[in-house]
């Protein structure tokens, strides 16, 4: 369990475990989000490089015949690799987007459950009055908003 969560006062062990789980899910979501953005930018980069290379190498010299252009493209290994990297990047981008949405959904569901069950998690009056301290720590340390259900 992470140190700031372990040192929280006004919470029992089960609540600390829920907070730790939401922290882990937030971290997984942030990691996959970073990989998704990296795949988007790398796909755009390879698509741009392929387009520029294709125009300079094939469109200008072979603009008179489509079949000559197609034959030249298929015989050029650099163009084939650039196209393959672009296609693989596009597939990875879509796969990572699906994983990102799944991780976000898991994270948001657990976060909303904590918000919904806050009266059950902080039963004692002293805990209820001081729960905002826990919420502030979660917001400052991990950027997890437990004040509201909305994103």
ROSE-4610 file (N, C-alpha, C; in Angstrom, 1 decimal, always signed):
// ROSE-4610
residu = [X/X/X/X/X/X/X/X/X/X/X/X/X/X/X/X/X/X/X/X/X/X/X/X/X/X/X/X/X/X/X/X/X/X/X/X/X/X/X/X/X/X/X/X/X/X/X/X/X/X/X/X/X/X/X/X/X/X/X/X/X/X/X/X/X/X/X/X/X/X/X/X/X/X/X/X/X/X/X/X/X/X/X/X/X/X/X/X/X/X/X/X/X/X/X/X/X/X/X/X/X/X/X/X/X/X/X/X/X/X/X/X/X/X/X/X/X/X/X/X/X/X/X/X/X/X/X/X/X/X/X/X/X/X/X/X/X/X/X/X/X/X/X/X/X/X/X/X/X/X/X/X/X/X/X/X/X/X/X/X/X/X/X/X/X/X/X/X/X/X/X/X/X/X/X/X/X/X/X/X/X/X/X/X/X/X/X/X/X/X/X/X/X/X/X/X/X/X/X/X/X/X/X/X/X/X/X/X/X/X/X/X/X/X/X/X/X/X/X/X/X/X/X/X/X/X/X/X/X/X/X/X/X/X/X/X/X/X/X/X/X/X/X/X/X/X/X/X/X/X/X/X/X/X/X/X/X/X/X/X/X/X/X/X/X/X/X/X/X/X/X/X/X/X/X/X/X/X/X/X/X/X/X/X/X/X/X/X/X/X/X/X/X/X/X/X/X/X/X/X/X/X/X/X/X/X/X/X/X/X/X/X/X/X/X/X/X/X/X/X/X/X/X/X/X/X/X/X/X/X/X/X/X/X/X/X/X/X/X/X/X/X/X/X/X/X/X/X/X/X/X/X/X/X/X/X/X/X/X/X/X/X/X/X/X/X/X/X/X/X/X/X/X/X/X/X/X/X/X/X/X/X/X/X/X/X/X/X/X/X/X/X/X/X/X/X/X/X/X/X/X/X/X/X/X/X/X/X/X/X/X/X/X/X/X/X/X/X/X/X/X/X/X/X/X/X/X/X/X/X/X/X/X/X/X/X/X/X/X/X/X/X/X/X/X/X/X/X/X/X/X/X/X]
num = [1/1/1/2/2/2/3/3/3/4/4/4/5/5/5/6/6/6/7/7/7/8/8/8/9/9/9/10/10/10/11/11/11/12/12/12/13/13/13/14/14/14/15/15/15/16/16/16/17/17/17/18/18/18/19/19/19/20/20/20/21/21/21/22/22/22/23/23/23/24/24/24/25/25/25/26/26/26/27/27/27/28/28/28/29/29/29/30/30/30/31/31/31/32/32/32/33/33/33/34/34/34/35/35/35/36/36/36/37/37/37/38/38/38/39/39/39/40/40/40/41/41/41/42/42/42/43/43/43/44/44/44/45/45/45/46/46/46/47/47/47/48/48/48/49/49/49/50/50/50/51/51/51/52/52/52/53/53/53/54/54/54/55/55/55/56/56/56/57/57/57/58/58/58/59/59/59/60/60/60/61/61/61/62/62/62/63/63/63/64/64/64/65/65/65/66/66/66/67/67/67/68/68/68/69/69/69/70/70/70/71/71/71/72/72/72/73/73/73/74/74/74/75/75/75/76/76/76/77/77/77/78/78/78/79/79/79/80/80/80/81/81/81/82/82/82/83/83/83/84/84/84/85/85/85/86/86/86/87/87/87/88/88/88/89/89/89/90/90/90/91/91/91/92/92/92/93/93/93/94/94/94/95/95/95/96/96/96/97/97/97/98/98/98/99/99/99/100/100/100/101/101/101/102/102/102/103/103/103/104/104/104/105/105/105/106/106/106/107/107/107/108/108/108/109/109/109/110/110/110/111/111/111/112/112/112/113/113/113/114/114/114/115/115/115/116/116/116/117/117/117/118/118/118/119/119/119/120/120/120/121/121/121/122/122/122/123/123/123/124/124/124/125/125/125/126/126/126/127/127/127/128/128/128/129/129/129/130/130/130/131/131/131/132/132/132/133/133/133/134/134/134/135/135/135/136/136/136/137/137/137/138/138/138/139/139/139/140/140/140/141/141/141/142/142/142/143/143/143/144/144/144/145/145/145/146/146/146/147/147/147/148/148/148/149/149/149/150/150/150/151/151/151]
x = [+0.9/+0.0/+0.9/+0.5/+1.3/+1.3/+2.4/+2.7/+1.6/+1.3/+0.2/-1.1/-1.5/-2.7/-2.6/-1.5/-1.3/-1.3/-0.9/-0.8/-2.1/-3.1/-4.4/-5.0/-5.4/-6.2/-7.7/-8.5/-10.0/-10.5/-9.7/-10.2/-9.8/-10.7/-10.4/-9.6/-9.2/-8.3/-9.0/-10.3/-11.0/-11.1/-11.4/-11.4/-10.1/-9.0/-7.7/-7.4/-7.9/-7.7/-8.5/-9.7/-10.5/-9.7/-9.2/-8.4/-7.2/-6.5/-5.4/-5.8/-6.9/-7.3/-7.7/-8.3/-8.6/-7.3/-6.4/-5.1/-4.4/-4.4/-3.8/-4.5/-5.8/-6.6/-6.3/-6.2/-5.9/-4.5/-3.5/-2.2/-2.2/-2.9/-3.0/-3.7/-4.7/-5.4/-4.4/-3.7/-2.7/-1.6/-1.2/-0.1/-0.6/-1.8/-2.3/-2.7/-3.1/-3.4/-2.1/-1.0/+0.2/+0.7/+0.5/+0.9/+0.0/-1.3/-2.2/-1.8/-1.5/-1.1/+0.3/+1.2/+2.4/+2.2/+1.2/+0.9/+0.2/-0.6/-1.2/-0.2/+0.7/+1.7/+2.7/+3.1/+4.0/+3.4/+2.1/+1.3/+1.3/+1.0/+0.9/+2.3/+3.3/+4.7/+5.0/+4.8/+5.1/+4.2/+3.0/+2.1/+2.6/+3.1/+3.6/+4.9/+5.8/+7.0/+6.7/+5.8/+5.4/+4.9/+4.0/+3.4/+4.4/+5.3/+6.4/+7.3/+7.7/+8.6/+7.9/+6.6/+5.8/+5.7/+5.5/+5.3/+6.6/+7.7/+9.0/+9.5/+9.4/+10.0/+9.2/+7.8/+7.0/+6.1/+5.4/+4.4/+5.1/+6.2/+6.8/+7.4/+8.2/+8.8/+7.8/+6.8/+6.0/+4.5/+4.3/+3.0/+2.3/+3.0/+2.4/+1.7/+2.0/+1.4/+1.2/-0.1/-0.4/+0.3/+0.3/+0.9/+2.4/+3.0/+4.5/+4.7/+3.9/+4.0/+3.8/+2.8/+2.5/+3.6/+4.2/+5.3/+6.5/+6.8/+7.9/+7.8/+6.5/+6.3/+6.5/+6.0/+6.1/+7.6/+8.4/+9.8/+10.7/+10.2/+10.9/+10.7/+11.7/+11.6/+11.3/+11.8/+11.6/+10.1/+9.5/+8.1/+7.2/+7.6/+6.8/+6.9/+8.1/+8.3/+7.6/+7.7/+7.0/+5.5/+5.0/+3.5/+3.2/+4.0/+3.8/+3.8/+4.8/+4.8/+3.6/+3.1/+1.9/+0.7/+0.6/-0.6/-0.5/+0.6/+0.8/+0.5/+1.0/+0.7/-0.8/-1.4/-2.9/-3.6/-3.2/-3.8/-3.5/-2.3/-1.9/-2.7/-2.8/-3.6/-5.0/-5.7/-7.0/-7.1/-6.2/-6.2/-5.9/-5.0/-4.7/-5.9/-6.6/-7.8/-8.9/-9.1/-10.0/-9.6/-8.3/-7.8/-7.9/-7.7/-7.8/-9.2/-10.2/-11.6/-12.0/-11.5/-11.8/-11.2/-9.9/-9.3/-10.0/-10.4/-11.1/-12.4/-13.1/-14.4/-14.2/-13.2/-13.0/-12.6/-11.8/-11.4/-12.5/-13.3/-14.5/-15.5/-15.7/-16.7/-16.3/-15.0/-14.6/-14.6/-14.2/-14.2/-15.6/-16.6/-18.0/-18.5/-18.1/-18.5/-18.1/-16.9/-16.4/-17.2/-17.5/-18.3/-19.7/-20.3/-21.6/-21.6/-20.6/-20.6/-19.9/-19.6/-18.9/-19.5/-20.8/-21.5/-21.3/-21.1/-20.9/-19.4/-18.5/-17.1/-16.6/-17.2/-16.9/-18.1/-18.3/-19.5/-19.5/-18.4/-18.3/-18.4/-18.9/-19.1/-17.7/-16.7/-15.4/-14.8/-15.0/-14.5/-15.2/-16.5/-17.3/-16.9/-16.7/-16.3/-14.9/-14.0/-12.7/-12.4/-13.4/-13.2/-12.7/-12.9/-12.4/-10.9/-10.3/-8.8/-8.3/-9.0/-8.7/-8.9/-10.0/-10.4/-9.3/-8.8/-7.8/-6.5/-6.1/-4.9/-5.0/-6.1/-6.3/-6.2/-6.8/-6.8/-5.4/-4.7/-3.3/-2.3/-2.3/-1.3/-1.5/-2.7/-3.0/-3.9/-4.4/-5.3/-6.6/-7.1/-8.4/-9.4/-10.5/-11.5/-12.6/-12.7/-13.7/-14.8/-14.8/-15.9/-17.2/-17.0/-18.2/-18.1/-19.2/-19.2/-18.8/-19.2/-18.8/-17.3/-16.9/-15.4/-14.9]
y = [-1.2/+0.0/+1.2/+2.2/+3.5/+4.2/+4.8/+5.5/+6.5/+7.5/+8.5/+7.8/+6.8/+6.1/+5.3/+4.7/+3.9/+4.8/+6.1/+7.0/+7.8/+7.5/+8.3/+8.0/+9.0/+8.9/+8.9/+8.6/+8.7/+7.7/+6.7/+5.7/+4.3/+3.3/+2.0/+1.3/+0.0/-0.7/-1.0/-1.3/-1.6/-0.4/+0.8/+2.0/+2.3/+2.1/+2.3/+1.4/+0.2/-0.8/-0.3/+0.2/+0.8/+2.0/+2.8/+4.0/+3.5/+2.5/+2.0/+1.4/+0.7/+0.1/+1.2/+2.3/+3.3/+4.0/+4.1/+4.7/+3.8/+2.5/+1.6/+1.7/+1.7/+1.8/+3.2/+4.2/+5.5/+5.5/+4.8/+4.7/+3.9/+2.8/+2.0/+2.8/+3.5/+4.4/+5.4/+6.1/+7.1/+6.5/+5.3/+4.7/+4.3/+3.7/+3.3/+4.6/+5.6/+6.9/+7.5/+7.4/+7.9/+7.0/+5.7/+4.9/+5.1/+5.4/+5.7/+7.0/+8.0/+9.2/+9.1/+8.3/+8.0/+7.3/+6.3/+5.6/+6.5/+7.4/+8.4/+9.2/+9.8/+10.7/+9.9/+8.7/+8.0/+7.6/+7.2/+6.9/+8.1/+9.2/+10.5/+10.8/+10.6/+10.8/+9.9/+8.6/+7.7/+8.0/+8.3/+8.7/+9.9/+10.9/+12.1/+11.8/+11.0/+10.6/+9.8/+8.9/+8.1/+9.0/+9.9/+10.8/+11.6/+12.2/+13.0/+12.2/+11.0/+10.1/+9.6/+9.3/+8.8/+9.9/+11.1/+12.2/+12.5/+12.6/+12.9/+11.8/+10.6/+9.5/+8.9/+8.9/+8.2/+9.1/+10.1/+10.9/+11.8/+12.5/+13.4/+12.6/+11.6/+10.9/+10.1/+9.5/+8.5/+9.0/+10.3/+10.8/+10.5/+10.1/+9.8/+8.5/+7.5/+6.2/+5.7/+5.3/+4.7/+3.4/+2.6/+1.2/+1.3/+2.3/+2.5/+2.9/+3.8/+4.3/+3.1/+2.3/+1.1/+0.1/-0.1/-1.0/-0.5/+0.8/+1.4/+1.3/+1.6/+1.5/+0.1/-0.9/-2.2/-2.8/-2.2/-2.5/-1.8/-0.7/+0.1/-0.4/-0.9/-1.5/-0.4/+0.8/+1.8/+2.2/+2.3/+2.7/+1.6/+0.3/-0.8/-0.8/-0.5/-0.5/+0.7/+1.8/+3.0/+2.8/+2.2/+1.9/+0.8/-0.2/-1.2/-0.6/+0.3/+0.9/+1.8/+2.5/+3.3/+2.4/+1.3/+0.4/-0.2/-0.7/-1.3/-0.3/+0.9/+2.0/+2.3/+2.3/+2.6/+1.5/+0.2/-0.9/-0.8/-0.5/-0.3/+0.9/+1.9/+3.1/+2.7/+1.9/+1.5/+0.6/-0.4/-1.3/-0.6/+0.3/+1.1/+2.0/+2.5/+3.3/+2.5/+1.3/+0.4/+0.0/-0.2/-0.5/+0.7/+1.9/+3.1/+3.3/+3.1/+3.3/+2.3/+1.0/+0.0/+0.4/+0.8/+1.2/+2.4/+3.4/+4.5/+4.2/+3.3/+2.8/+2.1/+1.3/+0.6/+1.6/+2.5/+3.6/+4.4/+4.9/+5.7/+5.0/+3.7/+3.0/+2.8/+2.5/+2.4/+3.8/+4.8/+6.1/+6.5/+6.3/+6.6/+5.8/+4.5/+3.7/+4.3/+4.8/+5.4/+6.6/+7.4/+8.6/+8.2/+7.2/+6.8/+6.2/+5.4/+4.8/+5.5/+6.8/+7.6/+7.6/+7.6/+7.5/+6.2/+5.1/+3.8/+3.7/+4.3/+4.1/+5.0/+6.1/+7.0/+7.0/+6.0/+5.9/+6.7/+6.8/+7.5/+9.0/+9.8/+11.2/+11.9/+11.5/+12.1/+11.8/+10.6/+10.2/+11.0/+11.2/+11.9/+13.3/+14.0/+15.4/+15.6/+14.6/+14.8/+14.0/+13.6/+12.8/+13.8/+15.1/+16.0/+16.0/+15.7/+15.6/+14.4/+13.3/+12.2/+12.6/+13.3/+13.7/+14.6/+15.5/+16.5/+15.8/+14.8/+14.1/+13.3/+12.7/+11.9/+12.8/+14.0/+15.0/+15.5/+15.9/+16.5/+15.4/+14.3/+13.3/+12.5/+12.2/+11.3/+11.8/+13.0/+13.7/+12.8/+12.3/+11.6/+12.4/+12.7/+13.6/+12.7/+12.7/+12.0/+12.9/+14.1/+15.0/+14.8/+14.6/+14.5/+13.2/+12.7/+11.6/+12.0/+13.2/+13.6/+13.7/+13.5/+13.6/+14.9]
z = [+0.0/+0.0/+0.0/-0.7/-0.8/+0.5/+0.8/+2.1/+2.5/+1.6/+2.0/+2.4/+1.7/+2.0/+3.3/+3.5/+4.8/+6.0/+5.8/+7.0/+7.2/+6.4/+6.6/+7.9/+8.6/+9.8/+9.4/+10.3/+10.1/+9.1/+8.8/+7.9/+8.4/+8.2/+8.6/+7.5/+7.7/+6.8/+5.5/+5.5/+4.3/+3.4/+4.0/+3.2/+2.6/+3.4/+2.8/+1.6/+1.7/+0.6/-0.6/-0.4/-1.6/-2.2/-1.3/-1.8/-2.6/-2.1/-2.8/-4.1/-4.2/-5.4/-6.5/-6.0/-7.0/-7.4/-6.5/-6.9/-8.0/-7.8/-8.8/-10.1/-10.1/-11.4/-12.1/-11.3/-11.9/-12.5/-11.9/-12.4/-13.7/-13.7/-14.9/-16.1/-15.7/-16.7/-17.3/-16.4/-16.8/-17.7/-17.4/-18.2/-19.6/-19.6/-21.0/-21.8/-21.1/-21.8/-22.4/-21.7/-22.2/-23.4/-23.3/-24.5/-25.7/-25.4/-26.5/-27.2/-26.5/-27.1/-27.9/-27.3/-28.0/-29.3/-29.3/-30.5/-31.6/-31.1/-32.0/-32.7/-31.9/-32.5/-33.4/-33.0/-33.8/-35.1/-35.1/-36.3/-37.3/-36.7/-37.5/-38.1/-37.3/-37.8/-39.0/-38.8/-39.9/-41.1/-40.9/-42.1/-42.8/-42.0/-42.6/-43.4/-42.8/-43.5/-44.8/-44.6/-45.8/-46.9/-46.6/-47.6/-48.3/-47.5/-48.1/-49.0/-48.5/-49.2/-50.5/-50.4/-51.5/-52.6/-52.2/-53.2/-53.9/-53.1/-53.7/-54.6/-54.1/-54.8/-55.9/-55.8/-56.8/-57.6/-56.9/-57.6/-58.7/-58.3/-59.2/-60.4/-60.2/-61.4/-62.2/-61.6/-62.2/-62.4/-62.4/-62.5/-63.8/-64.8/-66.1/-66.2/-65.3/-65.3/-63.9/-63.6/-62.3/-62.1/-63.2/-63.0/-62.8/-63.5/-63.3/-61.8/-61.3/-59.9/-59.0/-59.2/-58.3/-58.3/-59.5/-59.6/-58.9/-59.0/-58.3/-56.8/-56.3/-54.9/-54.3/-55.0/-54.5/-54.6/-55.5/-55.5/-54.6/-54.0/-53.0/-51.6/-51.0/-49.6/-48.6/-48.7/-47.8/-47.7/-48.9/-48.9/-48.3/-48.6/-48.0/-46.5/-46.0/-44.5/-43.9/-44.5/-44.0/-44.0/-45.0/-45.0/-44.0/-43.8/-42.8/-41.4/-41.1/-39.8/-39.6/-40.6/-40.5/-40.2/-40.9/-40.7/-39.3/-38.9/-37.6/-36.5/-36.7/-35.7/-35.6/-36.7/-36.7/-35.9/-36.1/-35.4/-33.9/-33.6/-32.2/-31.5/-32.3/-31.8/-31.4/-32.3/-32.0/-30.9/-30.8/-29.7/-28.3/-28.3/-27.1/-26.7/-27.7/-27.4/-26.7/-27.2/-26.5/-25.1/-24.9/-23.6/-22.7/-23.2/-22.4/-22.0/-22.9/-22.5/-21.4/-21.5/-20.5/-19.2/-19.1/-17.9/-17.3/-18.1/-17.6/-17.0/-17.6/-17.1/-15.7/-15.6/-14.4/-13.3/-13.6/-12.6/-12.2/-13.2/-12.8/-12.0/-12.3/-11.6/-10.1/-9.8/-8.5/-7.8/-8.5/-7.9/-7.5/-8.4/-8.1/-7.0/-6.9/-5.8/-4.4/-4.4/-3.1/-2.8/-3.8/-3.6/-3.1/-3.7/-3.3/-1.9/-1.6/-0.3/+0.8/+0.6/+1.6/+3.0/+3.0/+4.3/+5.0/+4.3/+4.9/+5.2/+4.5/+4.7/+5.9/+6.1/+7.2/+8.1/+8.9/+9.7/+11.0/+11.6/+12.9/+12.6/+13.5/+13.3/+13.2/+13.9/+13.8/+12.4/+12.0/+10.6/+9.5/+9.7/+8.7/+8.6/+9.8/+9.7/+9.1/+9.2/+8.7/+7.4/+6.8/+5.5/+4.4/+4.5/+3.5/+3.5/+4.6/+4.7/+3.8/+3.8/+3.0/+1.5/+1.2/-0.1/-0.7/+0.2/-0.3/-0.6/+0.3/+0.1/-1.3/-1.5/-2.7/-4.0/-3.8/-4.9/-5.2/-4.1/-4.3/-4.7/-4.0/-4.3/-5.6/-5.9/-7.0/-8.1/-7.9/-8.8/-9.0/-7.9/-7.8/-7.1/-7.8/-7.2/-6.6/-5.3/-4.5/-4.0/-4.4/-4.0/-4.8/-6.1/-7.0/-7.8/-8.3/-9.2/-10.6/-11.0/-12.4/-12.6/-13.8/-14.1/-13.8]
